[in-house]
Amino acid sequence: MTSAGTPSPLPAPPHLRAQKSGHRSWILAVAACVIVLLAAVSAAIVASGPGGTTAGGAAGTSAGQAAAAVVTPAPCKTGTCWVAVNVATLWVSPSYPRAVDKPALANPADPGRWVSSMSVSQKLWLVGKLETQALYGTQVTVIGHSGTAWTKVAVPSQPTNRDKRGYPGWVPTRQLTSTAPRMAGTTAVVTSRTAWLWSKWTSGGVAGSHVLRLSYDTRLHVVHTTSVYVEVTMIGGRNVALRRSVVALHAAGTSWGATRAKVVAEAKKFRGLQYLWAGTSGFGYDCSGFTYSVYHALGVTLPRDADRQAVRGTAVARSSLLPGDLVFYRGSPGGTIGHVGMYVGGGNMIDAPQTGVAVRIEPVSSYAYYAGARRFLSR
């Protein structure tokens, strides 16, 4: 390939320029074949459907992916970084992880295998050892290091009174990147418990192989959408796809339309999901991680912890509860607030109760020390 300013090739020697007429005819024939071939390729490109699928529905990658620079996400060292795994678990100390926690520490992480491999006693051990979790593409602020293997971060999207920069904790450095996700004109938000990214897509839907299993409330930049798939961009520029049925699409600058009825419907999706201390993903929730995530998936950011959620929004009398209101409990008559659930009507709430117990609907009266309720939505 040549560019402007590159010297032109030297003329061919006389003995190569003196071609026989038969050779000239052969060259012309080859040239004609090349022209025909290029025309065929051009026609095939024009006939390709959105997302690199042909009119007949053959699997492929998008023209946008081929043209974009796909790069390996850069290591995180300082300043602003982003979560590069489906779920990053933040620890109180880098010294705490056990052998059973390896799936949660790797890149790629496997939170599903991690949670399913632990016994109830092994999950109970996590109480006080974990801080929170952050999902793929979440922005974090680096606030410390422990060697090269661990980085302390704050999560700005999880408000807390513990650190004005965001919820703090230690995360394996390998799970972070300084490469920013692309800015989204339209954002796809995962609305199923978990959802797979696929390597290819066709006019009939997603295809190819699994790339990454994402959690509920994960957000991605949208490239193209149809009624059956959504093409999105991963960190580093790779284009992949999700089923259209597992995401909600939101154009930048528009309201996400959160209502009390919607937040209750979202919460009910997680009935039967096992409790996980510090969990904020569709692989397992704690009580406040559950209420935080369901509201966040509808565009409403609450504080991360129950005691801080209990001082936000508008106070509501117990006799005036409406679906979507959050109800709070103390561990003792004069104790601090340590549990939260979401009112669903009929005197019941949905909550993530404790280790060994799944998300369930139960009476508001299930806990002895009721501590009030707050409302975050007006309709």
N, C-alpha and C positions, 0 to 999 in steps of 0.2 A: 504494500500500500504506500502511495506517495502523498505528500501534502504540499501546500503552497510553500515555495522557497526551496524545495528539494530539486537538485540538478536533474535535467532530463537525461534519460539513458543515452549512452554513446551509440552512434549509428552502427548497424551490423556490418561486419567485414564484407568486402565485395563478393567473396566466394559464397557467402550465405544469402546475399541479396539476389544473386542470379539464380532464381528458381525456374525449374521447367514448368511448362504450362500444366502438365499433369499434376504436379505438386500444388500449383495455385488452385486448381479445381478441387483438389482434396481439402485444402484449407477452407475454401468457400463453403464446401459441403458441411464441414465440421462447424463452421460459424453459424450456418443456418440451423443446425441441430441445437446449438447452444441457445439461440434466440427462441426456438420453439420451447425448449425446456424452461427457460426463464419465464416465458409467458404462462406456462402451465403452473409454475410455482406461484406466480403472482395471482393467478385465478384462484388457486387453493387458499391463499391467504385472505383474499377478499371474501371467499365463501365461508371462512371460519366464523363461527358464532362467538358471542361474548365469552370471555374466560378461556379462549383457546379451543373451544369445541367446534368441530366441523358441523356442517349442515346436517350430516347424517348422525351426529351424536357421538363421534369417536372421542375417547378421552384424550386430554392434552393439557398443556400449560398455557397460560395467557401470553399474548404478545407483550403485554405490559411487564410480565415477569421476565421475559427474554430480554427486553430492552433495559430494565432497571438493573442497577448495580447491586447484586446480592453479595453481602459481605459477612464475614464471621464477626459476631458481636464482640466488641472490645472489652478487655477486663475492666473491672471497677476498681479504682484506686482512691479517689477523693471526690468531694463535691456532690453533685447530683448523679445518681445511678438509677437503674430500673431492674425489676425482678425478671430474671431470664429463665425461670422454671415455672411450671404450672402453679405450684404452691410453695412458697418459701416459708418455713417455720422459724419464728424468732424465739431465741432462747434467753433465759436469764443469765446464763454463763456458758462459755464455750466448753467448760469442763463437764457439763452434765450429760451430753448424749451417750447412749449405750449402743451395744451391738445391734439390738433390735431396731434402733432408730436410723440405721444406714439408708433405707429407702427414702427417708425424708431429708437426707443430707446431700444426696447425689445431684448430679446434673447430667441427664434429666432426673428429676425427682419422681418418686412413685408413691404419692400419698395414699392412694387406694390400697396398695400392698402393705404399706406401713400400718395403716389403721386396722386392716383385717388380720394382720399377723400378731397383733398384741392381745394378750389376755386382759381381763378387767383389772387385775392387780397391776399389770404393766401400764395400763392407762391411768390408773389412780396415782402411780408414781410420778406422772407428769405434772400433777397439781403443784404449782409453785415453781416448776422448772421451766415452763414455757411462758412466753409473753403474749404473742398473738401470731397471726399468719398474714401474709401479703400475696396477692395473686399476680399472675403473669402480666408484665407490662406496668405494674404499679411503680410510681416514682418514689424513691427513698432518698434520704439525705445521709451521707456518711458522717458519723460523729466519733468514730474510733476504730482501732485495729488491735487484733491479738495475733502477732506474727503476720504471715501472709494468708493463713487458712481461714481466718474469721474476721468479719467486719461488723462493727456496731452501727446500726442505722436507726433513723427515725422515719416513721411513715406519716407524711403530712395529711393523707386522706383519712387517717384514723385519729381524730382529735382526742386529746387527753390533758388532764391537768398536771401530769407527771413531767411533761416536756413540751414547751411551746412549739417545738419543731415537728412534733408528731409522736406517735407511739414508738417507744424505743425497744431495741432488743438486738441480740447477736444472731448473725446468719452466716452460713458458709460463703466465703468470698466467691467460690465457683458458681454460685447461684445468682450472681449480680452481673450487670454489664453497664458500661458507660455509653453504650450505643442507644440513642433514644428511639422509641417507637415513632412511626410516621404520624404526623398530625392528621386528624380525621375530619373530613367534611361531614361524613356520616359515620357514626359509631355503631358497631354491633355489640350488644350486651348479651352474654350467655344467660338464658332463662331456664334451662333444664338443670338438674342437679350437677351433671357433668356432661361434656360434649366433646367429641373427637374432631380435631382438625384432620382433613384428608389431603393427600398429596395431589390429587387430580379431581376433575369434575367434568361432567358431560351435560348435554341438554336434558338428560334424564335425572341428574342429581350428582351427588358426590361419588368419587371413584378412586381407584388407586389403593394406597395403603394408609394406615393410621400414622399421623405425624406426632400429635400431642393431645393428651386428654385434659381438657380445661375444666375449671370449676365454674359453677354458677357465679354470676356477677363479673366475670372476666370481660374486659373491653378491648375491642380490636378495630383497626382502621379498615373501612370498607372500600374495596376497589370496584366491585360490580355485584349486582344482585338480580336474581330471578325468583320465580315462584317456588323453586325447588332447592336452590343453593345460594350461598353468599360467598363471594370471593373476598378474602381479607389478606392483609399483609402482616407477617411476623416481624419481630425485631431482627434487623439485618437485611430486610427487603424481600424475603422469600414469600411468594404468593401461594396460599393454600385455600381450602374451602371448608365450610360447615353446612350442614343441612339448614335450610331456611326455617324449619320448624323449631329450632333450638335457640334462636336469637330474637331479640327485639332490635329494631333499627331506629336510630335517633339522629336527625339532622342537627348540625351545630347551631346553637342559638335558639333552639325550640324547646318548649316545655315537654317533659317526659310524661306528663299526665298522671302523676301519682294520685290515687284516691284511697279512701279507707277500704273500699271493696277490693281494689286491686292488691293492696298490701296483704290483706287476709288471704286472698287466693294464692298469692305467691308463697306465703308462709305454709299453707297446707300442702304444698308440693313435697315438703320435707318430713311428713309424718313417717315414722319408722326409721329415720336416720339416726344412727348411734351418736351419743354425746362424745365430744372430744374437748378436753380442757384447752383453752386458748384458740379453739378452731374458728375460722372465719371462711370456710370453704364448703362446697357441696360434698366433701369427703367426711365431714364431721364438724359440728358446731358446739360451742359452749353457749350459755344462755344469752349473754349480751352480744356475742359474735353472730348469733342467729338473728336477733332483732336488728342489729347494725346492718347485716348483709342484705336482708330482705328490703329494708328501706333504701339502702344504697343502690340496689339494682333498679329501683324506680326513680333514682336521681335525687334522693334526699339523704344528706349526710348527717348522721347522729354521732355523738361521742362513742368511743369504742366500748367503754365499761358501763355496767348497770348503774353505779352510783352517780356517774356523770349524766347519763341519760335521764336520771330521776330529777335533775334540776334544770332540764331544758324543756322546750315546748310549753304547753299551757296546762296548769294543774286542773284535774277533773275529779269531781266527787265520785265516790264508788257507786252511788245511786244513778249517776248520769253517764256511765261508761257507754261508749260506742265501739263497734268493731274497728280494730286498728289501733286503739289506744294501748299504751304500754302500762302494765301493772307491776308494782315493785314490792319486794319483801326484805325484811331484816332476818338475820340469823337468830336474834334474841330480842327481847322487848326494847332494850336500849342500844342494840348493836347497829353496825353500819349496814347499808343496803348491799345485799349480796346476790340477789336473784331478780330476774325480770322475765315476764311473759307478755304475750300479745292477746288482748281481749278479742274474742271472735263472736260474741253474742250468747244469749241464753245462760248467762252466768258462768261461761267457760272461757278458758284461755288456751292458747297453744304455746308450748315452751320446750326448751331443751333442758330437762330437769337436772341430771347429774350423771357422772360416769356409771356406765352399765345400764342406763335407761335411755330409750330412744325418744326423739321428738314426738310429743303426743298432745292431744287435747284433753284437758282436765278442768275441774271446777276452780274458779278463782279462790275458793275457800280451802284449797288443798294445802296451803301453807299457813302456819299459825300467825305470823307477824306481818300482816299487810301494812305497807308503808306508803300507799298513795298511788296515783296514776297520772300520766301525762299524755297530752294530745299533740300530735305533730302535723296533722292534716285537717283542713277545714271542710273537706267535702268527701 
